[in-house]
Amino acid sequence: MTPHPLIAIIGNPNTGKSTIFNKLTGSRQRVGNYPGVTVEKKTGRLTIGGRAAVLFDLPGAYSLAAASPDERVAVDVLTGHSDCPRPDLVICVADAANLQRNLFLAMQIADFGLPMVLALNMTDEAAKLGITVSAEKLSAKLGLPVVPMVAVKGRGLDELKAAIAVALEQPAPPLTMAWPPAVDEALGIIEHGLSNIDNLEKTADAAGQTTNPSSIIHHQLTRPELRRVLFDADSALPDRAGVRKDRLAPLLVTARERLFQAGMNPLAAEALIVYQHLGALLADVETHTATGRAPFSDQLDRVLTHRVWGLVIFLGVMCVVFQSIYAWAAPLMDAIERLVGAVQEPVGAWLAGSPALQSLLTDGVIAGVGSVLVFLPQILILFFFIALLEDSGYMARAAFLMDKLFSWCGLNGKSFVPMLSGFACGIPAVLAARTIEDPKSRLATILIAPLMSCSARLPVYVIMIGAFIEPVYGARWAGFALFAMHLLGLALALPLAWLFTRFLLRGQSQPFLLELPPYRWPAPLNVLWRMWERGGQFVKRAGTIIFAVSIIIWALCYFPRPAEVEEQARGQFHVAADPGLQHAIDSAYLEQSYLGRAGKFIQPVFAPAGFDWKITVGVLASFPAREVIVSTLGIIYNLGADVDEESEPLREKMATEQWTTGALAGTPVFNVPVALAVMVFFALCLQCGAAVAVIIREVGLKWGVFSFCYLTALAWAGAVLCYQIGMRIFA
C-alpha cells in the first residue's frame, strides 16, 4: 500500500456521492480534468486513523459498461490504466431505496477484486417508502463493510470513517458471484486466442522477423477485464492494455457466438445474470411494508411533470432564475467595477510620471483582474440555483419535461438551463453545461450557448436603437427591435444544434437516462459549498486566460506611441488647457495603435456590412467584452472613454459622422441598415474573450477556436445580409 492510501468513491447519480466526498474532504480539494478528456477530476485529502489519505471522486455511473467518457474514466481508474495508481480502497455509495439497481455497479467493482466499503445512503428516504435494509445481513452476503448513512445530515459519517480505517488496515476483496459455465468458456476463448497471438509475435521477434519491435504486444488483461471486454459493446480496456482491436475482433465474435449457443445475448447477459443473483441475495436483506411511496410526492409529480402545467411552472421557475442572475448580480457587478475604479485612480496618480507603466497597471492589470471578477456574481448566483434545484429533486423533473422539446435537434432536457442562463451571461451558460452527461449533447449545447443574447450586448442595442431606430420609428418599433435582437440567436440555435449533432460531432449520442430522485430539502451547507467551489474553479481556470487576453488587447491598443502623434493632436488646439485636448490625443493614439491599424486593414472585409474603419476598430477592441465598443467609439470620436450607451453627445456624433473616402464620401456612416447590421453582428458573434476562454477550458482549444470562427462568420454573414437588404428597403 502507498504511503498515502488512494481511495476512490463511486456511485450512481443522485445517490449523495458528492455530499459524502465533500464531508470527508472539506476544503482540501483540487479540481482538474483527466488527461485527454473533459471529464472532471476531483481529488481531496482526508485523515483516517491518524494517517493522510487521498480520495478520488469518480464520475457518477450506472455501470462500468464504459459507454460514455465518464464511465471510461471510472474503469481506467479502477483497473489502474489511468494517470494514478490503482486505488487501495473503493467506497461505493448506494441509494437504500433503490438497492438492487445500485448494487449492480457494486458487483461490477467487486469483480475487479478491490477492497470495498458500501455506504448505504439515504436510509431515511427508504424508510419513508417503507423499505428497511439489514446492513448486517447485506455485509455478510457481500463480504464487505456496509455503513447505513444519511449523508446530508452527517449521520453515519463517523461510522464510515471507522470502516475505511479498518478496510485500509485489513484489506480483503469482497465476495464475488459465480458465473455460468458458458461465460467462463467464452472468456477462455479470448484468453487462449490472445495468448497464441502473443506467443507467435514473441517467436517472430526471436527469429528476427519483426521489423517494428514496438509492434510487439504483451497482453495484460485480467479475467475481470476480459469480462468487461466480452460484455461491453465498445470497451476501452483493449486500447489501454495495448491490444489491437483488429486482432481482438475475431476472438470476440467467436466468444460471443458461444454465449448465443447457450441462449444468451452477449450485450444483455451480464444484466440478466447479475440481477438474478441480486434478487436472490436481497430476498431476506430487504423488507417492504405497505406504506409505499409518499402520496404527497405522487401528487407533486402529477403537477410538476404535467405536459402543460409542468411546462408553465418550469418556465416560471426559470424566469425567476434568469431574473435573479440578471438583477441580483447587477449591484454586485457595479460594486466590483467601482472597486476597480477606486483602485485604478490612486495607482494612476502614483504612476503619473511613467505613462506606459501607469497604463499597464491601470488599464491592463487592474482592469484585467476586474474583467475576471465582474463575472463572479452571476456565476455564484447561477450555481446557487443549480445546486438548489438539483438537491431538491426538481432539476430531474425539468430535464424530463424539456427533453421532448429538444430531442429532435440532438440536445436533451438538461440543455435548457445553460441556454436560458446565456441570456444573462455566456460564461455561466457554458459552465452550466457540466450537468449534461451525454458528451455529444454537452458539446452541442456549449457551441450554441453564446447565441443567447447576453446582458453585455444590451449597451450595443441601446445605443443603436436609441440613436437610429427610436427617433425615426418611435418607441413601439424600438421595443420590437430590442425583442428581435434577443430572439435572433435563439431562433438560429436549435437548427444549428441539429446540424452539429447530425453532421459535425462524431460518436453516438448516449441515451438520455433519467432517474427521478425523491423530493428533499436541500442542505444549505452543501448548496453553498458547491456554489463556492464552482466560483473558485472559474477564477482559477478561466480567469487566467481572461486576464491574459485583457493584457494582450491593452498592448494592442496602447502601442506604438510615436511622439509625433501627440504633437499633431496638440496642433489642432490653440489652448493647451482645452478639455478636449486629451480626448483628441487618446483618439489619435488609438488610431495609430496596432489595433487601429488592424481595424483599417480589416475594414474592407466589413465594408459589405456598411462598417467604416472606426466601427471595425470598435469591433476588434470589444473582444474582451462586447460593451467596450461604446467606450471605444467614445475615444475614437474625441469624447473620451467615460461615455455610455445613453450618452447624447456620442449619439449625435455618430449621427453626423460621414464617410471621408471612397464611393460613399460625404454620406452618413450610420443609418438604419448600418445600425441593424451592427446589432445583428453583436447578437451572433462570439465577441467575448471570457466566453472563448471558458469554452477552451471546458472542451479544448479546437472547439474554442471553432466556436469563435463559426460564430464570427455567421455574424458577418448576418450583418452583410441585413445591411444589403436594408439599403434596398430604406434607401
Secondary structure, DSSP 8 states (H G I E B T S, - for coil): --SS-EEEEEE-TTSSHHHHHHHHHTT-EEEEE-TTS--EEEEEEEEETTEEEEEEE----S-S---SHHHHHHHHHHHT-SSS---SEEEEEEEGGGHHHHHHHHHHHHHTT--EEEEEE-HHHHHHTTEEE-HHHHHHHHTS-EEE-BGGGTBTHHHHHHHHHHHHHS----------HHHHHHHHHHHHHHHHHHHHHHHHHHTT--S-GGG-------HHHHHHHHHSTT-SHHHHHT--HHHHHHHHHHHHHHHHHTT--HHHHHHHHHHHHHHHHTTTTEEE-TT-S-HHHHHHHHHHT-TTHHHHHHHHHHHHHHHIIIIIHHHHHHHHHHHHHHHHHHHHHHTTT-HHHHHIIIIIIIHHHHHHHTTHHHHHHHHHHHHHHHHHTHHHHHHHHHHHHHGGGT--GGGHHHHHHTTT-HHHHHHHGGG---HHHHHHHHHHGGGS--GGGHHHHHHHIIIIIHHHHHHHHHHHHHHHHHHHHHHHHHHHHHHIIIIIS-S----------------HHHHHHHHHHHHHHIIIIIHHHHHHHHHHHHHHHH----HHHHHHHHHT-S-TT-THHHHHHHHHHHHHSHHHHHHHHHHHHHGGGT--HHHHHHHHHTSS-TTHHHHHHHHHTTS-TT--TT-HHHHHHHHH-B--SSTTTTSBS--HHHHHHHHHHHHHS---HHHHHHHHHHH-HHHHHHHHHHHHHHHHHHHHHHHHHHHHHH-
